[in-house]
Amino acid sequence: MNADIFPNVEWFQQASVVANESDAFRSLGTIDCRMGFRSGDNVVALTFESFSCTEVSVWEVDRLRDLDFWIEMGPDRWKEFLAEMRENTEVMHGHTLNSVDLSSEAGIIRYQDEVGRMKFFQYINSIEKFLELSLLSNSKNKVNPSGK
């Protein structure tokens, strides 16, 4: 895994600390899934249980099928997506994962089966809040999407 490319473990570890303490994140309800963020060969897996992100780990591409679902974009698209989020301060201003998925030719949401697809849509609000909090937490602590 290349730590210079988003996604990276440091980014999501910092985000999990903030999200786990966030009333806004908890208010969206429980989230029980194992999901991933992928760019090329870089994959970070997150495990959510109840109201918390309980694990952040490097994941192998050949094990993606073990995740409920993952979000996949190239490095340039991740940078663009995160810049759009930063500019608008919230994912909800038209840059939702669903809208990006629908506007991308091949989509960005991946899953092995319909259960994974259903979990994505069941937890989409929590995932988007987690991403929003990841930007806030990492900008305060000077961690950037490239891990530098």
Number of C-alpha atoms within 10 A of each C-alpha: 15 13 15 13 21 27 28 26 22 20 26 29 19 18 22 24 16 19 25 16 12 16 11 14 23 17 10 14 13 15 22 17 19 21 24 25 24 25 20 15 13 22 26 25 24 24 18 19 14 12 20 19 23 15 14 23 16 16 21 14 14 8 9 19 14 13 19 23 26 25 18 21 21 14 18 11 12 19 16 12 18 20 13 16 20 15 11 13 15 19 22 14 11 13 17 17 20 17 12 15 18 13 11 11 8 9 16 20 20 23 20 14 11 11 11 21 16 14 18 23 12 13 16 16 19 22 19 19 20 23 20 21 25 25 25 16 20 20 14 10 11 11 16 18 24 16 17 11
